[in-house]
Amino acid sequence: MLLQKEREDVVRYCRMLVERGLTKGTGGNISVFGPDSGYFAVSPSGIDYFEMQPEDVVIMDLDGNIVDGERKPSSEHELHRVFYAGRDDIHAVVHTHSTYCTVLGTLREGLPASSYLVAFAGPDVRCAEYASYGTPELAMNAYQSMKDRQAVILANHGLVAGAGDLKNAFNIAEQIEECAQVYVKARSIGQPVILSEEEMERMVASFRDSYGQKKSREEILSEETERR
């Protein structure tokens, strides 16, 4: 079966979307790009994640054509394709309907540098302009607003995160949702203190050069504790 491992990974991480509280039902979608083939595996439309099988995952090319699979691809497949076509550093995309990122998106606000952990995505996370779900306009808005970043909030919608592999893309989605939760709660009782641009530049460089994006938040915090 074409892109067997990528299909299996899509199934596993789609289930994790629900288990980790990043979506409800069949909301959100996940894809993995196979650079050697030039194809990407994307979750199908409207299938329960806990019933989905690898053969249900759809394989598409960078022109948006289905090359393997009997199911209808996610309605948001263009939101994935645009990153694989335009960025060589992204080989996996995770789209969530996580609560606190969606709260910020409903306010048409991005996530500022309220925590150094925002550096998983960049110095901050922008909010893309609104467009209807599943449209090329939404995909392009997300692509443009995620320039030089690894995540973007979608206005009135949710979050998109991308990385060189699925483990890291999913990790970024989790970290940004947690940062958004803390930021929203902090705003309910006061005015959050935002880290400086200089500090966030150091944090982004540190995550990239010292920690590496493959380490989880728990691993990073453990290393920090050991150094104290």
C-alpha positions in Angstrom: 0.0 0.0 0.0 1.4 3.4 -1.0 2.9 5.4 1.9 2.0 2.6 4.4 3.8 4.1 7.3 2.5 7.6 6.7 -1.0 6.2 6.6 -0.5 4.4 9.9 0.9 7.5 11.5 -2.1 9.6 10.3 -4.5 7.1 12.0 -2.5 7.0 15.2 -2.2 10.8 15.6 -5.8 11.5 14.6 -6.9 9.4 17.5 -4.4 11.3 19.7 -6.2 14.6 18.6 -9.2 13.4 20.5 -7.4 11.7 23.4 -5.3 14.8 24.1 -8.3 17.1 23.9 -7.3 18.9 20.7 -10.6 18.3 18.9 -14.0 16.7 19.3 -15.6 14.1 17.1 -14.0 14.1 13.6 -12.9 17.7 13.8 -9.4 18.7 12.7 -7.2 16.7 10.2 -3.7 15.5 9.8 -1.3 14.8 7.0 2.2 13.5 6.3 4.3 14.3 3.2 6.6 11.7 1.6 9.3 13.7 -0.1 10.7 10.8 -2.0 7.3 10.1 -3.6 6.1 13.7 -3.8 2.7 12.5 -2.4 1.1 13.2 1.0 -1.2 11.1 3.1 -4.2 13.0 4.5 -7.0 11.9 6.8 -10.4 11.2 5.2 -13.5 13.3 5.6 -16.1 12.4 8.2 -14.8 9.1 9.5 -14.6 8.4 13.2 -11.0 8.4 14.2 -11.3 5.3 16.3 -12.8 3.4 13.4 -10.5 4.8 10.7 -8.0 2.3 9.2 -4.8 3.0 7.2 -6.5 2.1 4.0 -9.0 4.9 4.7 -6.3 7.5 4.5 -6.1 9.2 1.2 -2.9 9.8 -0.9 -2.7 13.0 -2.9 -0.1 14.7 -5.1 1.0 18.3 -5.0 -1.5 19.2 -7.7 -4.3 18.2 -5.4 -5.2 14.9 -7.3 -6.1 11.7 -5.5 -3.5 9.1 -6.4 -4.6 6.3 -4.0 -7.5 5.6 -1.7 -11.2 5.0 -2.0 -12.3 7.7 0.5 -13.0 11.3 0.1 -10.1 13.3 1.5 -10.5 15.9 4.2 -12.2 19.0 3.1 -9.2 20.9 4.3 -6.7 19.0 2.1 -5.7 22.3 0.4 -4.6 23.6 3.9 -2.1 20.8 3.9 -1.0 20.8 0.3 -0.1 24.5 0.3 2.6 23.9 2.9 4.1 20.9 1.1 4.2 22.8 -2.2 5.7 25.9 -0.7 7.9 25.0 2.2 10.7 22.4 2.2 10.9 22.4 6.1 7.4 21.1 6.6 6.7 17.4 6.1 3.7 17.0 8.5 0.7 19.3 9.2 -1.7 19.0 12.2 -4.9 21.0 12.2 -6.8 21.2 15.5 -9.9 22.7 16.8 -8.3 23.1 20.2 -10.4 25.3 22.6 -8.1 28.1 23.7 -6.5 28.6 20.3 -10.0 28.8 18.9 -11.0 31.3 21.6 -8.1 33.6 20.4 -9.2 33.0 16.8 -12.7 34.0 17.6 -11.3 37.2 19.0 -9.2 37.5 15.8 -6.1 37.6 17.9 -2.8 35.9 17.8 -0.8 34.4 20.7 1.9 36.8 21.9 5.1 35.7 23.7 3.4 35.1 27.0 5.6 32.1 27.6 9.0 31.0 26.4 7.3 27.8 25.2 5.6 29.9 22.4 9.1 29.6 20.8 8.1 26.1 19.7 6.2 27.9 17.0 8.3 31.1 16.7 8.5 34.4 18.5 4.7 34.5 18.5 1.7 32.9 16.7 -0.2 35.1 14.2 -3.9 34.9 13.5 -4.7 34.5 9.8 -7.5 36.4 8.2 -10.8 34.6 8.1 -11.9 32.5 5.1 -14.5 29.7 4.8 -13.3 26.2 5.7 -12.0 24.1 2.9 -11.3 27.0 0.6 -8.1 27.9 -1.2 -8.4 31.3 0.4 -8.2 29.8 3.9 -5.1 27.8 2.9 -3.4 30.8 1.4 -4.2 33.0 4.4 -2.8 30.4 6.7 0.3 29.9 4.6 1.1 33.6 4.5 0.5 34.2 8.2 2.7 31.2 9.1 5.7 32.6 7.3 8.8 32.1 9.5 6.6 30.3 12.0 5.6 26.7 12.8 2.0 27.4 13.7 -0.8 29.8 12.9 -4.2 30.5 14.5 -7.1 30.4 12.1 -9.7 33.2 12.6 -13.0 31.7 14.1 -11.6 28.2 13.5 -8.6 26.6 15.2 -4.9 26.0 14.8 -2.5 24.7 12.2 1.0 23.5 13.1 3.7 22.2 10.8 7.1 20.6 11.2 9.7 18.3 9.6 7.9 15.2 11.0 4.6 14.4 12.6 5.9 13.9 16.1 7.1 17.5 16.1 4.1 19.0 14.4 1.8 17.4 17.0 4.0 18.5 19.8 3.9 22.1 18.6 0.1 21.9 18.4 0.0 20.7 22.0 2.5 23.3 23.3 0.7 26.2 21.6 -2.7 25.1 22.9 -1.3 25.0 26.5 0.3 28.4 26.1 -3.0 29.8 24.7 -4.9 28.3 27.7 -2.5 30.0 30.2 -2.6 33.3 28.3 -6.5 33.4 28.1 -6.8 32.5 31.8 -4.2 35.1 32.8 -6.1 37.8 30.9 -9.2 37.0 32.9 -7.6 38.2 36.1 -5.0 40.7 34.8 -2.7 41.9 32.0 -0.2 39.2 31.0 3.5 40.2 30.9 4.9 39.6 27.4 8.5 38.6 26.8 10.7 40.8 24.8 11.5 40.3 21.1 15.2 39.8 22.1 14.3 37.1 24.7 12.1 35.3 22.2 14.8 35.4 19.5 17.1 33.7 22.0 14.5 31.1 22.9 13.7 30.3 19.3 17.5 29.8 18.6 17.9 27.8 21.8 15.1 25.4 20.9 16.4 25.0 17.4 20.1 24.7 18.1 20.4 23.4 21.7 17.2 21.4 22.4 16.1 20.5 19.0 12.4 20.3 18.1 12.4 16.5 18.6 12.4 16.9 22.4 9.1 17.1 24.2 8.1 19.8 26.7 8.6 17.3 29.5 12.1 16.6 28.4 13.0 20.3 28.1 11.6 21.0 31.6 13.5 18.0 33.0 16.8 19.3 31.5 16.1 22.7 32.9 15.5 21.3 36.4 18.7 19.3 36.3 20.7 22.4 35.4 19.4 24.4 38.4 
